Amino acid sequence: MPALWIAHVKVTDEAAYGKYAALATEALKAHGGEVLARGGRYVQLEGPDRPRNVVVRFPSVEAAEACYRSETYQAALAHAKGAAERELVIVETSE
């Protein structure tokens, strides 16, 4: 079953987060990820406001988790730590 990687982000250091984004994009593509939303218009209804929202479709939960645990993504994540407040979840779809 396909899965969605859903991140809610408040960037606090644009330069460092830009490095993260460039490397993360490589990792997502390498694991079959297709970006459905990145930034853009949103309406915050509940919870903490995170103005950058990212949704990526993967072939499976396993592919999304493998992406997260990959060396490339972990290298990218090193740039995001301290540069953003983030939540990330992987959800299997009902497609």
Phi and psi in radians as a Rosetta constraint file:
Dihedral C 1 N 2 CA 2 C 2 CIRCULARHARMONIC -1.085 0.35
Dihedral N 2 CA 2 C 2 N 3 CIRCULARHARMONIC 2.798 0.35
Dihedral C 2 N 3 CA 3 C 3 CIRCULARHARMONIC -2.409 0.35
Dihedral N 3 CA 3 C 3 N 4 CIRCULARHARMONIC 2.676 0.35
Dihedral C 3 N 4 CA 4 C 4 CIRCULARHARMONIC -1.944 0.35
Dihedral N 4 CA 4 C 4 N 5 CIRCULARHARMONIC 2.358 0.35
Dihedral C 4 N 5 CA 5 C 5 CIRCULARHARMONIC -1.762 0.35
Dihedral N 5 CA 5 C 5 N 6 CIRCULARHARMONIC 2.063 0.35
Dihedral C 5 N 6 CA 6 C 6 CIRCULARHARMONIC -2.120 0.35
Dihedral N 6 CA 6 C 6 N 7 CIRCULARHARMONIC 2.090 0.35
Dihedral C 6 N 7 CA 7 C 7 CIRCULARHARMONIC -2.106 0.35
Dihedral N 7 CA 7 C 7 N 8 CIRCULARHARMONIC 2.413 0.35
Dihedral C 7 N 8 CA 8 C 8 CIRCULARHARMONIC -2.075 0.35
Dihedral N 8 CA 8 C 8 N 9 CIRCULARHARMONIC 2.158 0.35
Dihedral C 8 N 9 CA 9 C 9 CIRCULARHARMONIC -2.361 0.35
Dihedral N 9 CA 9 C 9 N 10 CIRCULARHARMONIC 2.419 0.35
Dihedral C 9 N 10 CA 10 C 10 CIRCULARHARMONIC -2.073 0.35
Dihedral N 10 CA 10 C 10 N 11 CIRCULARHARMONIC 1.906 0.35
Dihedral C 10 N 11 CA 11 C 11 CIRCULARHARMONIC -1.363 0.35
Dihedral N 11 CA 11 C 11 N 12 CIRCULARHARMONIC 2.302 0.35
Dihedral C 11 N 12 CA 12 C 12 CIRCULARHARMONIC -1.994 0.35
Dihedral N 12 CA 12 C 12 N 13 CIRCULARHARMONIC -0.236 0.35
Dihedral C 12 N 13 CA 13 C 13 CIRCULARHARMONIC -2.446 0.35
Dihedral N 13 CA 13 C 13 N 14 CIRCULARHARMONIC 1.696 0.35
Dihedral C 13 N 14 CA 14 C 14 CIRCULARHARMONIC -1.040 0.35
Dihedral N 14 CA 14 C 14 N 15 CIRCULARHARMONIC -0.723 0.35
Dihedral C 14 N 15 CA 15 C 15 CIRCULARHARMONIC -1.116 0.35
Dihedral N 15 CA 15 C 15 N 16 CIRCULARHARMONIC -0.861 0.35
Dihedral C 15 N 16 CA 16 C 16 CIRCULARHARMONIC -1.139 0.35
Dihedral N 16 CA 16 C 16 N 17 CIRCULARHARMONIC -0.701 0.35
Dihedral C 16 N 17 CA 17 C 17 CIRCULARHARMONIC -1.200 0.35
Dihedral N 17 CA 17 C 17 N 18 CIRCULARHARMONIC -0.535 0.35
Dihedral C 17 N 18 CA 18 C 18 CIRCULARHARMONIC -1.077 0.35
Dihedral N 18 CA 18 C 18 N 19 CIRCULARHARMONIC -0.684 0.35
Dihedral C 18 N 19 CA 19 C 19 CIRCULARHARMONIC -1.130 0.35
Dihedral N 19 CA 19 C 19 N 20 CIRCULARHARMONIC -0.735 0.35
Dihedral C 19 N 20 CA 20 C 20 CIRCULARHARMONIC -1.004 0.35
Dihedral N 20 CA 20 C 20 N 21 CIRCULARHARMONIC -0.880 0.35
Dihedral C 20 N 21 CA 21 C 21 CIRCULARHARMONIC -1.036 0.35
Dihedral N 21 CA 21 C 21 N 22 CIRCULARHARMONIC -0.718 0.35
Dihedral C 21 N 22 CA 22 C 22 CIRCULARHARMONIC -1.111 0.35
Dihedral N 22 CA 22 C 22 N 23 CIRCULARHARMONIC -0.804 0.35
Dihedral C 22 N 23 CA 23 C 23 CIRCULARHARMONIC -1.246 0.35
Dihedral N 23 CA 23 C 23 N 24 CIRCULARHARMONIC -0.679 0.35
Dihedral C 23 N 24 CA 24 C 24 CIRCULARHARMONIC -1.085 0.35
Dihedral N 24 CA 24 C 24 N 25 CIRCULARHARMONIC -0.680 0.35
Dihedral C 24 N 25 CA 25 C 25 CIRCULARHARMONIC -1.019 0.35
Dihedral N 25 CA 25 C 25 N 26 CIRCULARHARMONIC -0.720 0.35
Dihedral C 25 N 26 CA 26 C 26 CIRCULARHARMONIC -1.052 0.35
Dihedral N 26 CA 26 C 26 N 27 CIRCULARHARMONIC -0.804 0.35
Dihedral C 26 N 27 CA 27 C 27 CIRCULARHARMONIC -1.117 0.35
Dihedral N 27 CA 27 C 27 N 28 CIRCULARHARMONIC -0.750 0.35
Dihedral C 27 N 28 CA 28 C 28 CIRCULARHARMONIC -1.036 0.35
Dihedral N 28 CA 28 C 28 N 29 CIRCULARHARMONIC -0.848 0.35
Dihedral C 28 N 29 CA 29 C 29 CIRCULARHARMONIC -1.099 0.35
Dihedral N 29 CA 29 C 29 N 30 CIRCULARHARMONIC -0.696 0.35
Dihedral C 29 N 30 CA 30 C 30 CIRCULARHARMONIC -1.112 0.35
Dihedral N 30 CA 30 C 30 N 31 CIRCULARHARMONIC -0.379 0.35
Dihedral C 30 N 31 CA 31 C 31 CIRCULARHARMONIC -1.890 0.35
Dihedral N 31 CA 31 C 31 N 32 CIRCULARHARMONIC 0.308 0.35
Dihedral C 31 N 32 CA 32 C 32 CIRCULARHARMONIC 1.434 0.35
Dihedral N 32 CA 32 C 32 N 33 CIRCULARHARMONIC 0.281 0.35
Dihedral C 32 N 33 CA 33 C 33 CIRCULARHARMONIC -1.349 0.35
Dihedral N 33 CA 33 C 33 N 34 CIRCULARHARMONIC 2.419 0.35
Dihedral C 33 N 34 CA 34 C 34 CIRCULARHARMONIC -2.114 0.35
Dihedral N 34 CA 34 C 34 N 35 CIRCULARHARMONIC 2.024 0.35
Dihedral C 34 N 35 CA 35 C 35 CIRCULARHARMONIC -1.244 0.35
Dihedral N 35 CA 35 C 35 N 36 CIRCULARHARMONIC 2.122 0.35
Dihedral C 35 N 36 CA 36 C 36 CIRCULARHARMONIC -1.716 0.35
Dihedral N 36 CA 36 C 36 N 37 CIRCULARHARMONIC -0.574 0.35
Dihedral C 36 N 37 CA 37 C 37 CIRCULARHARMONIC -2.631 0.35
Dihedral N 37 CA 37 C 37 N 38 CIRCULARHARMONIC 2.409 0.35
Dihedral C 37 N 38 CA 38 C 38 CIRCULARHARMONIC -2.600 0.35
Dihedral N 38 CA 38 C 38 N 39 CIRCULARHARMONIC 1.911 0.35
Dihedral C 38 N 39 CA 39 C 39 CIRCULARHARMONIC 1.244 0.35
Dihedral N 39 CA 39 C 39 N 40 CIRCULARHARMONIC -2.536 0.35
Dihedral C 39 N 40 CA 40 C 40 CIRCULARHARMONIC 1.440 0.35
Dihedral N 40 CA 40 C 40 N 41 CIRCULARHARMONIC 3.113 0.35
Dihedral C 40 N 41 CA 41 C 41 CIRCULARHARMONIC -1.194 0.35
Dihedral N 41 CA 41 C 41 N 42 CIRCULARHARMONIC 2.458 0.35
Dihedral C 41 N 42 CA 42 C 42 CIRCULARHARMONIC -2.643 0.35
Dihedral N 42 CA 42 C 42 N 43 CIRCULARHARMONIC 2.870 0.35
Dihedral C 42 N 43 CA 43 C 43 CIRCULARHARMONIC -2.208 0.35
Dihedral N 43 CA 43 C 43 N 44 CIRCULARHARMONIC 2.049 0.35
Dihedral C 43 N 44 CA 44 C 44 CIRCULARHARMONIC -1.500 0.35
Dihedral N 44 CA 44 C 44 N 45 CIRCULARHARMONIC 2.031 0.35
Dihedral C 44 N 45 CA 45 C 45 CIRCULARHARMONIC -1.825 0.35
Dihedral N 45 CA 45 C 45 N 46 CIRCULARHARMONIC -0.603 0.35
Dihedral C 45 N 46 CA 46 C 46 CIRCULARHARMONIC -2.567 0.35
Dihedral N 46 CA 46 C 46 N 47 CIRCULARHARMONIC 2.773 0.35
Dihedral C 46 N 47 CA 47 C 47 CIRCULARHARMONIC 1.357 0.35
Dihedral N 47 CA 47 C 47 N 48 CIRCULARHARMONIC -3.116 0.35
Dihedral C 47 N 48 CA 48 C 48 CIRCULARHARMONIC -1.171 0.35
Dihedral N 48 CA 48 C 48 N 49 CIRCULARHARMONIC 2.451 0.35
Dihedral C 48 N 49 CA 49 C 49 CIRCULARHARMONIC -1.291 0.35
Dihedral N 49 CA 49 C 49 N 50 CIRCULARHARMONIC 2.133 0.35
Dihedral C 49 N 50 CA 50 C 50 CIRCULARHARMONIC -2.219 0.35
Dihedral N 50 CA 50 C 50 N 51 CIRCULARHARMONIC 1.775 0.35
Dihedral C 50 N 51 CA 51 C 51 CIRCULARHARMONIC -1.220 0.35
Dihedral N 51 CA 51 C 51 N 52 CIRCULARHARMONIC -0.165 0.35
Dihedral C 51 N 52 CA 52 C 52 CIRCULARHARMONIC -1.977 0.35
Dihedral N 52 CA 52 C 52 N 53 CIRCULARHARMONIC 2.016 0.35
Dihedral C 52 N 53 CA 53 C 53 CIRCULARHARMONIC -2.080 0.35
Dihedral N 53 CA 53 C 53 N 54 CIRCULARHARMONIC 2.279 0.35
Dihedral C 53 N 54 CA 54 C 54 CIRCULARHARMONIC -2.213 0.35
Dihedral N 54 CA 54 C 54 N 55 CIRCULARHARMONIC 2.292 0.35
Dihedral C 54 N 55 CA 55 C 55 CIRCULARHARMONIC -2.224 0.35
Dihedral N 55 CA 55 C 55 N 56 CIRCULARHARMONIC 2.186 0.35
Dihedral C 55 N 56 CA 56 C 56 CIRCULARHARMONIC -2.226 0.35
Dihedral N 56 CA 56 C 56 N 57 CIRCULARHARMONIC 2.290 0.35
Dihedral C 56 N 57 CA 57 C 57 CIRCULARHARMONIC -1.635 0.35
Dihedral N 57 CA 57 C 57 N 58 CIRCULARHARMONIC 2.323 0.35
Dihedral C 57 N 58 CA 58 C 58 CIRCULARHARMONIC -2.089 0.35
Dihedral N 58 CA 58 C 58 N 59 CIRCULARHARMONIC 2.799 0.35
Dihedral C 58 N 59 CA 59 C 59 CIRCULARHARMONIC -1.094 0.35
Dihedral N 59 CA 59 C 59 N 60 CIRCULARHARMONIC -0.454 0.35
Dihedral C 59 N 60 CA 60 C 60 CIRCULARHARMONIC -2.849 0.35
Dihedral N 60 CA 60 C 60 N 61 CIRCULARHARMONIC 2.892 0.35
Dihedral C 60 N 61 CA 61 C 61 CIRCULARHARMONIC -1.028 0.35
Dihedral N 61 CA 61 C 61 N 62 CIRCULARHARMONIC -0.720 0.35
Dihedral C 61 N 62 CA 62 C 62 CIRCULARHARMONIC -1.087 0.35
Dihedral N 62 CA 62 C 62 N 63 CIRCULARHARMONIC -0.702 0.35
Dihedral C 62 N 63 CA 63 C 63 CIRCULARHARMONIC -1.142 0.35
Dihedral N 63 CA 63 C 63 N 64 CIRCULARHARMONIC -0.709 0.35
Dihedral C 63 N 64 CA 64 C 64 CIRCULARHARMONIC -1.149 0.35
Dihedral N 64 CA 64 C 64 N 65 CIRCULARHARMONIC -0.749 0.35
Dihedral C 64 N 65 CA 65 C 65 CIRCULARHARMONIC -1.194 0.35
Dihedral N 65 CA 65 C 65 N 66 CIRCULARHARMONIC -0.667 0.35
Dihedral C 65 N 66 CA 66 C 66 CIRCULARHARMONIC -1.078 0.35
Dihedral N 66 CA 66 C 66 N 67 CIRCULARHARMONIC -0.662 0.35
Dihedral C 66 N 67 CA 67 C 67 CIRCULARHARMONIC -1.060 0.35
Dihedral N 67 CA 67 C 67 N 68 CIRCULARHARMONIC -0.880 0.35
Dihedral C 67 N 68 CA 68 C 68 CIRCULARHARMONIC -1.011 0.35
Dihedral N 68 CA 68 C 68 N 69 CIRCULARHARMONIC -0.716 0.35
Dihedral C 68 N 69 CA 69 C 69 CIRCULARHARMONIC -1.475 0.35
Dihedral N 69 CA 69 C 69 N 70 CIRCULARHARMONIC -0.102 0.35
Dihedral C 69 N 70 CA 70 C 70 CIRCULARHARMONIC -1.161 0.35
Dihedral N 70 CA 70 C 70 N 71 CIRCULARHARMONIC 2.701 0.35
Dihedral C 70 N 71 CA 71 C 71 CIRCULARHARMONIC -1.030 0.35
Dihedral N 71 CA 71 C 71 N 72 CIRCULARHARMONIC -0.712 0.35
Dihedral C 71 N 72 CA 72 C 72 CIRCULARHARMONIC -1.110 0.35
Dihedral N 72 CA 72 C 72 N 73 CIRCULARHARMONIC -0.802 0.35
Dihedral C 72 N 73 CA 73 C 73 CIRCULARHARMONIC -1.200 0.35
Dihedral N 73 CA 73 C 73 N 74 CIRCULARHARMONIC -0.695 0.35
Dihedral C 73 N 74 CA 74 C 74 CIRCULARHARMONIC -1.100 0.35
Dihedral N 74 CA 74 C 74 N 75 CIRCULARHARMONIC -0.633 0.35
Dihedral C 74 N 75 CA 75 C 75 CIRCULARHARMONIC -1.119 0.35
Dihedral N 75 CA 75 C 75 N 76 CIRCULARHARMONIC -0.717 0.35
Dihedral C 75 N 76 CA 76 C 76 CIRCULARHARMONIC -1.109 0.35
Dihedral N 76 CA 76 C 76 N 77 CIRCULARHARMONIC -0.785 0.35
Dihedral C 76 N 77 CA 77 C 77 CIRCULARHARMONIC -1.050 0.35
Dihedral N 77 CA 77 C 77 N 78 CIRCULARHARMONIC -0.520 0.35
Dihedral C 77 N 78 CA 78 C 78 CIRCULARHARMONIC -1.023 0.35
Dihedral N 78 CA 78 C 78 N 79 CIRCULARHARMONIC -0.553 0.35
Dihedral C 78 N 79 CA 79 C 79 CIRCULARHARMONIC -1.348 0.35
Dihedral N 79 CA 79 C 79 N 80 CIRCULARHARMONIC -0.481 0.35
Dihedral C 79 N 80 CA 80 C 80 CIRCULARHARMONIC -1.387 0.35
Dihedral N 80 CA 80 C 80 N 81 CIRCULARHARMONIC -0.517 0.35
Dihedral C 80 N 81 CA 81 C 81 CIRCULARHARMONIC -1.112 0.35
Dihedral N 81 CA 81 C 81 N 82 CIRCULARHARMONIC 2.194 0.35
Dihedral C 81 N 82 CA 82 C 82 CIRCULARHARMONIC 1.460 0.35
Dihedral N 82 CA 82 C 82 N 83 CIRCULARHARMONIC -0.138 0.35
Dihedral C 82 N 83 CA 83 C 83 CIRCULARHARMONIC -1.904 0.35
Dihedral N 83 CA 83 C 83 N 84 CIRCULARHARMONIC -0.026 0.35
Dihedral C 83 N 84 CA 84 C 84 CIRCULARHARMONIC -2.867 0.35
Dihedral N 84 CA 84 C 84 N 85 CIRCULARHARMONIC 2.705 0.35
Dihedral C 84 N 85 CA 85 C 85 CIRCULARHARMONIC -1.764 0.35
Dihedral N 85 CA 85 C 85 N 86 CIRCULARHARMONIC 2.218 0.35
Dihedral C 85 N 86 CA 86 C 86 CIRCULARHARMONIC -2.452 0.35
Dihedral N 86 CA 86 C 86 N 87 CIRCULARHARMONIC 2.636 0.35
Dihedral C 86 N 87 CA 87 C 87 CIRCULARHARMONIC -2.232 0.35
Dihedral N 87 CA 87 C 87 N 88 CIRCULARHARMONIC 2.476 0.35
Dihedral C 87 N 88 CA 88 C 88 CIRCULARHARMONIC -2.455 0.35
Dihedral N 88 CA 88 C 88 N 89 CIRCULARHARMONIC 2.318 0.35
Dihedral C 88 N 89 CA 89 C 89 CIRCULARHARMONIC -2.436 0.35
Dihedral N 89 CA 89 C 89 N 90 CIRCULARHARMONIC 2.597 0.35
Dihedral C 89 N 90 CA 90 C 90 CIRCULARHARMONIC -1.975 0.35
Dihedral N 90 CA 90 C 90 N 91 CIRCULARHARMONIC 2.234 0.35
Dihedral C 90 N 91 CA 91 C 91 CIRCULARHARMONIC -2.235 0.35
Dihedral N 91 CA 91 C 91 N 92 CIRCULARHARMONIC 2.222 0.35
Dihedral C 91 N 92 CA 92 C 92 CIRCULARHARMONIC -1.262 0.35
Dihedral N 92 CA 92 C 92 N 93 CIRCULARHARMONIC 2.407 0.35
Dihedral C 92 N 93 CA 93 C 93 CIRCULARHARMONIC -1.563 0.35
Dihedral N 93 CA 93 C 93 N 94 CIRCULARHARMONIC 2.995 0.35
Dihedral C 93 N 94 CA 94 C 94 CIRCULARHARMONIC -1.793 0.35
Dihedral N 94 CA 94 C 94 N 95 CIRCULARHARMONIC 0.282 0.35
